Amino acid sequence: MIKLETKHAFLKENVKDYQESVDRLHQQLMNKECLGNDYVGWVEWPNTYDQEEFARIKQTAARMREMCDVFVVCGIGGSYLGARAAIEMINGLYANKKPEIIFIGNTFSSTYIAQVMEYIKDKEVCVNVISKSGTTTETSLAFRLLKQFMDEKYKEQAKERIVATTDKARGVLKAVADQEGYETFVIPDDIGGRYSVITPVGLLPIAVAGIDIDAIMSGLKKAYEDLADSDLDHNAAYAYAVCRRILQNQGYDVEMLVSYELQMSMIAEWWKQLFGESEGKEGKGILPDSATFSTDLHSLGQFVQEGKKVLFETILMIDRPTQDITFPSDAQNLDQMNYLSGKSVDWVNKMAAQGTLEAHVNTGGVPNLILTLKDMSAESFGYMCYFFFRACAMTVLLLDVNPFNQPGVEVYKKNMFRLLGKN
Ligand SMILES: O=P(O)(O)OC[C@H]1O[C@](O)(CO)[C@@H](O)[C@@H]1O
């Protein structure tokens, strides 16, 4: 369901050189013997997820949908990006559905936080606070404000409207949830934040947004089955993982994930965390960047075409748009646009993509990989997640780096805590 294509002969020729390494690392990953093997719970998740908890997610989501106008998700990084990415990809940017899903806990911006608090003031509100560690400062700061707001507004009933998704036993958030009597969902120990969208972390907000989470899990399972074989002729995720390594070996240190759909831009943010936190270690890794075309062709297009040759593009093409429009004819044709009359707007988008590909590859000398996804449905979202999980794990293991930790993130926190006077 995800196809990888490239026009570059050097990639096609060199990919198979990696087959032996890929086979070995694939076995290690499947047998939980790879670097970071404490965090590979996501690999078998399509087969092992707790069906009872899954059913409870759907029940809780239905209850929340009845109760609120606004569902506030409080979290950051992996405890935020996946849910937002899925909701935007599947429902679009102007879904106009009830409840509205909004996000907090993903910034220290006082302006943003104050504006969210102001926005929800007179609305019916439910809250999902999400933190694996239960100690992330952005999330904790916003949640204290939210909790006080909810306690004041709903008194005894506040606890019916707050759900905590966190570690099963550890962390401050678990203690608060137990003390206050909030419903809780568990983030498994062996699934890290950036792999957690397929757990209650992502699934509860996604279900509250009215999206079919059974379809997400069936996409996930389909990808698991399609990617069972490590043969690079059949496993597009691993072939993509290898192409990245070949390209970096040729000096391309930046990967720009490009989509032609604006509602995919948060997918790119989610993908950046997945690849950036997994790969950017020990002075190694490709910098993950992103753009939405044709929008950004009018800002970044110049650099891609003629700037320093540091980047390659990975185009995430959507085969079938969620909606399409037939371009109308106009008797006067003052705008001189009649040459498109009767054409579909998606066809125009696809022609822009084709023209851009030719410009960047043939004239600009920018290598391109093309990943084609069927559509922006819930099932495709699940499939794509698993595809990128496997690709990411493999590409990072090929670097001999642990894909599942993020030691570098702690450095800013240490300095910040010192400045904030935390002991
Ligand atoms: O779910 P938590 O523990 O609040 O962490 C949020 C995010 O913060 C990070 O740990 C980085 O600090 C990410 O890896 C993680 O997704």
PDBQT file of the ligand as one rigid body, heavy atoms in Angstrom, charges set to zero:
ROOT
HETATM    1  O1  LIG A 501       5.300  11.832  27.232  1.00  0.00    +0.000 OA
HETATM    2  P1  LIG A 501       6.316  12.655  27.930  1.00  0.00    +0.000 P 
HETATM    3  O2  LIG A 501       7.100  11.848  28.935  1.00  0.00    +0.000 OA
HETATM    4  O3  LIG A 501       5.709  13.875  28.550  1.00  0.00    +0.000 OA
HETATM    5  O4  LIG A 501       7.389  13.122  26.870  1.00  0.00    +0.000 OA
HETATM    6  C1  LIG A 501       7.070  13.958  25.812  1.00  0.00    +0.000 C 
HETATM    7  C2  LIG A 501       8.187  14.022  24.807  1.00  0.00    +0.000 C 
HETATM    8  O5  LIG A 501       9.356  14.510  25.410  1.00  0.00    +0.000 OA
HETATM    9  C3  LIG A 501      10.491  13.780  24.960  1.00  0.00    +0.000 C 
HETATM   10  O6  LIG A 501      10.839  12.868  25.939  1.00  0.00    +0.000 OA
HETATM   11  C4  LIG A 501      11.641  14.663  24.757  1.00  0.00    +0.000 C 
HETATM   12  O7  LIG A 501      11.887  15.326  25.943  1.00  0.00    +0.000 OA
HETATM   13  C5  LIG A 501       9.981  13.030  23.748  1.00  0.00    +0.000 C 
HETATM   14  O8  LIG A 501      10.758  11.947  23.412  1.00  0.00    +0.000 OA
HETATM   15  C6  LIG A 501       8.613  12.701  24.196  1.00  0.00    +0.000 C 
HETATM   16  O9  LIG A 501       7.786  12.283  23.150  1.00  0.00    +0.000 OA
ENDROOT
TORSDOF 0
